[in-house]
């Protein structure tokens, strides 16, 4: 069963292709929000659920605090001043995610 899951995730990852990390994160947010929407107003299709599972497997390679920094609300984030330390932590998380996406062939340069 484990081998089938790895094979399935590999197949799902091959389907993903993004021109930027921002595009990946925006798509991840949209699917995550739809999946957790109350009353299932916009239920995910089977393909969308598979895509979200593959994206979640990638995101789980990051530490929880790194995921939080990357998924922070961009609008609110721009309005507040970040400390130098927080800025560096976010930049490191972005670099780590970029390498992860490139290694898995998800980010197209």
Backbone as a ProteinNet text record, in pm:
[ID]
protein_1_A
[PRIMARY]
XXXXXXXXXXXXXXXXXXXXXXXXXXXXXXXXXXXXXXXXXXXXXXXXXXXXXXXXXXXXXXXXXXXXXXXXXXXXXXXXXXXXXXXXXXXXXXXXXXXXXXXXXXXXX
[TERTIARY]
83.2	0	87	195.5	282.6	343.4	385.8	443.2	343	217.6	112.4	90.8	96.2	76.9	189.9	313.1	426.9	415.9	377	359.3	249.4	138.6	27.5	70.4	141	185	281.3	368.5	460.5	385.8	281.1	200	129.1	76	5.8	102.5	224.9	323.2	362.8	364.7	400.1	297.4	174.7	67.9	80	146.8	157.1	268.4	240.9	342.6	304.1	392	365.2	479.4	446.2	547.7	615.8	553.4	612.8	568	643.2	606.8	477.6	459.6	336.7	214.2	226.8	115.8	84.6	188.9	169.7	96.5	144.6	83.7	-59.8	-87.9	-225	-318.3	-272.5	-354.3	-374.2	-269	-278	-380.2	-373.2	-469.5	-612.4	-631.8	-766.7	-824.1	-744.7	-792.8	-816	-724.6	-738.8	-864.1	-887	-1006.1	-1133.6	-1135.2	-1253.4	-1277.3	-1169.7	-1182	-1235.7	-1208.6	-1253	-1374.8	-1432.8	-1548.7	-1667.7	-1734.9	-1851.7	-1963.2	-2031.9	-2144.7	-2103.9	-1976.3	-1928.3	-1989.7	-1994.1	-2054.3	-1988.2	-1856.9	-1781.2	-1696.8	-1760.5	-1685.2	-1576.1	-1466.5	-1356.3	-1387.7	-1341.7	-1353.4	-1248.5	-1256	-1156.8	-1017.7	-1004.6	-874.4	-822.4	-910.2	-868.7	-825.8	-896.4	-856.9	-719.3	-694.7	-564	-454.2	-484.8	-388.2	-357.5	-460.5	-441.3	-359	-384.7	-307	-159.9	-132.5	6.7	71.4	-3.5	49.7	75.3	-16.3	1.3	124.2	149.4	268.1	395	395.4	509.3	520.4	409.5	410.9	449.9	420.1	454.2	604.1	679.9	825.3	880.3	798.2	837.5	799.1	869.7	834.1	702.9	625.2	497.7	510.9	615.3	630.8	664.6	735	764.4	635.4	550.2	421	337.7	336.1	259.3	308.2	439.4	495.1	457.3	465.5	438.8	290.8	205.1	61.1	-7.5	70	12.2	-63.3	-166.5	-248.7	-162.3	-143.2	-52.9	-96.8	-225.5	-273.9	-239.2	-271.4	-241.7	-91.9	-19.3	125.1	193.6	144.4	205.2	178.2	69.7	32.2	111	167.4	240.5	390.2	465.9	611.6	658.9	742	799.1	936.1	972.1	1106.5	1207.4	1331.7	1436.5	1444.8	1428.7	1434.2	1320.6	1200.2	1086.1	1104.6	1158.6	1185.7	1285	1391.4	1491.2	1431.1	1348.5	1284.1	1193.2	1118.6	1030.5	1112.2	1219.7	1304.3	1364.8	1407	1460.4	1352.2	1230.5	1119.2	1086.6	1089	1064.3	1171.4	1296.4	1407.8	1391.9	1355.9	1337.7	1224.3	1111.8	999.4	1035.7	1103.6	1144.7	1229.7	1328.9	1413.5	1331.3	1237.8	1151.1	1066.7	1009.3	926.4	1010	1128.8	1216.4	1263.9	1301.2	1347.7	1240.5	1115.2	1005.3	946.1	1007	961.2	830.3	793.9	666.1	681.5	796.9	822.7	901	842.4	905.7	971.3	1099.3	1172.1	1174.7
-120.2	0	125.7	126.9	243.6	276.1	173	194.2	253.6	210.2	265.1	412.5	450.3	590.2	675	627.4	702.2	714.4	607	610.6	708.8	705.6	796.4	940.8	969.7	1106.5	1151.1	1059.7	1093.1	1128.2	1051.1	1079.5	1213.8	1240.8	1367.3	1484.8	1467.5	1575.5	1605.6	1502.1	1523.9	1611.9	1612.6	1692.2	1839.8	1868.1	2005.2	2078.8	2198.9	2282.8	2428.8	2502.5	2642.4	2729.4	2848.1	2940.9	3016.8	3016.2	3085.3	3020	3048.2	2998.2	3065.4	3191.4	3262.8	3195.5	3147.4	3077.7	2947	2874	2749.5	2778.2	2878.3	2910.3	2958.9	3037.4	3086	2969.2	2875.6	2759.2	2671.9	2654.5	2576.5	2638.7	2771.2	2841	2822.2	2837.8	2825.9	2686.5	2583.7	2446.8	2416.3	2461.2	2438	2505.6	2629.2	2701.8	2633.7	2588.2	2520	2388.4	2317.8	2188.5	2202.8	2316.5	2336.3	2427.1	2461	2550.4	2483.2	2555.4	2497.5	2465.8	2360.5	2315.3	2277	2270.4	2226.2	2301.6	2433.4	2514.4	2491.1	2470.9	2447.7	2321.7	2204.5	2081	2059.8	2000.8	1972.4	1850	1854.3	1738.1	1636.4	1517.7	1414.3	1462.1	1522.3	1572	1681.6	1768.7	1875.7	1818.2	1715.5	1651	1586.3	1522.3	1460.6	1567	1676.5	1786.6	1841.6	1864.2	1916.7	1819.4	1690.5	1591.1	1595.8	1609	1617.7	1746.3	1855.7	1983.4	1976.5	1913.6	1900.4	1817.2	1712.7	1630.9	1714.1	1806.1	1896	1993.3	2051.5	2150.7	2089.4	1960.6	1895.3	1875.7	1895.2	1888.7	2012.8	2114.9	2237.8	2226.8	2298.4	2305.6	2382.9	2353.3	2424.1	2576.4	2630.3	2776.3	2829.8	2750.5	2792.1	2797.5	2697.3	2697	2817.8	2848.5	2963.2	3092.3	3109.6	3231.1	3241.4	3130	3133.4	3150	3101.8	3107.1	3225.7	3312	3430.6	3512.5	3577.7	3661.2	3772.5	3768.8	3863.3	4008.3	4036	4173.4	4227.2	4152.2	4196.6	4201.3	4110.4	4103	4228.1	4283.8	4402.1	4527.4	4527.8	4646.5	4659.6	4551.1	4559.8	4546.7	4605	4596.9	4467.2	4395.5	4272.8	4304	4231.5	4247.2	4189.1	4228.5	4174.2	4022.6	3974.8	3830.6	3758.8	3813.1	3751.1	3755	3863.4	3874.9	3767.1	3749.1	3645.9	3506.3	3481.1	3349	3322.6	3423.3	3406.2	3381.4	3456.4	3436.9	3297.2	3246.9	3109.7	3007.8	3029.7	2938.5	2941.2	3059.6	3071.1	2997.1	3012.8	2944.3	2793.1	2746.5	2602.6	2548.8	2620.9	2576.8	2581.2	2685	2696	2575.4	2539.2	2421.9	2294.2	2281.2	2163.4	2151.3	2263	2262.3	2234.2	2292.1	2268.3	2123.3	2068.7	1930.1	1833.4	1864.2	1776.6	1811.1	1904.9	1939.5	2015.5	2076.1	2148.3	2293.9	2350.2	2489.4	2494.5	2559.5	2571.2	2706.2	2707	2833.3	2876.5
0	0	0	81.2	87.7	-46.8	-120.1	-252.7	-348.9	-336.8	-423.1	-393.6	-264.1	-227	-283.4	-268.3	-321.7	-472.8	-538.5	-683.8	-722.1	-648.3	-677.9	-657.5	-547	-522.9	-632.4	-674.3	-782.7	-909.3	-941.5	-1059.6	-1044.9	-926	-903.3	-912.9	-861.3	-868.1	-1011.2	-1096	-1236.5	-1306	-1255.3	-1314.4	-1276.7	-1164.8	-1116.9	-1191	-1230.7	-1294.5	-1272.5	-1206.4	-1174.4	-1224.2	-1267.3	-1317.4	-1203.3	-1085.8	-971.9	-841.8	-738.3	-607	-559.7	-594.8	-557.6	-619.5	-742.7	-808	-736.4	-697.6	-621.8	-491.3	-416.1	-286.9	-301.6	-405.1	-427.8	-458.5	-541.4	-574.4	-450.3	-371.6	-248.1	-152.5	-135.2	-48.2	-98	-228.4	-285.4	-263.8	-291.4	-271.3	-123.7	-37.9	106.6	160.6	117.3	162.5	114.8	-9.4	-62.3	11.2	44.2	111.9	253.2	317.2	455.4	465.9	352.9	351.7	420.4	510.3	577	476.5	499.8	417.5	275.8	247.8	117	0.5	8.4	-97.4	-232	-228.7	-351.8	-334	-341.8	-317.2	-422.4	-377.2	-467.8	-553.7	-676.1	-763.1	-719.6	-772.7	-742.1	-780.6	-897.2	-942.5	-849.2	-802.7	-711.2	-576.6	-527.8	-402.4	-416.4	-531.2	-555.6	-564	-629.5	-639.2	-501.1	-421.1	-285.9	-202.3	-213.7	-137.8	-177.1	-305.3	-351.7	-300.9	-304.6	-256.1	-105.5	-32	112.3	144.7	65.1	89.6	72.1	-22.3	-40.4	76.4	115.2	222	356.7	376.1	501.7	518.3	411.4	421.2	491.6	504	573.6	720.4	804.8	946.5	960	1064.4	1082.9	1081.5	1145.3	1146.6	1007.6	926.1	788.8	706.5	722.8	651.2	692	821.2	870.5	807	802	741.3	594.1	521.3	377.7	345.8	433.9	406.6	472.6	536.9	600.5	496.5	541.5	454.1	395.3	265.7	198.2	217.4	215.3	229	367.2	471.7	607.1	631.5	569.6	587.5	533.1	422.7	363.3	445.6	520.2	597	726	773.6	899.6	873.7	959.9	947.9	1011.6	938.6	992.5	1049.4	1153.5	1209.8	1110.9	1126.8	1040.7	1054.9	1177.8	1201.5	1127.8	1136.7	1069.7	917.6	867.8	724.3	680.6	758.1	724.3	732.3	833.8	846.1	726.7	684.7	569.4	442.4	425.2	307.1	305	421.7	427.5	394.3	444.1	413.8	264.5	205	60.7	-18.6	22.8	-45.4	-34.2	84.5	106.4	20.4	14.8	-67.5	-215.3	-257.4	-398.9	-439.4	-355.6	-384.9	-388.8	-295.6	-289.8	-416.5	-459.5	-580.3	-704.6	-711.1	-826.5	-830.3	-716.2	-707.7	-755.5	-725.5	-763.2	-900	-971.3	-1104.2	-1108.9	-996.3	-986.1	-1028.7	-1002.7	-1037	-1165.7	-1265.1	-1396.3	-1409.6	-1436.9	-1454	-1597.5
[MASK]
+++++++++++++++++++++++++++++++++++++++++++++++++++++++++++++++++++++++++++++++++++++++++++++++++++++++++++++

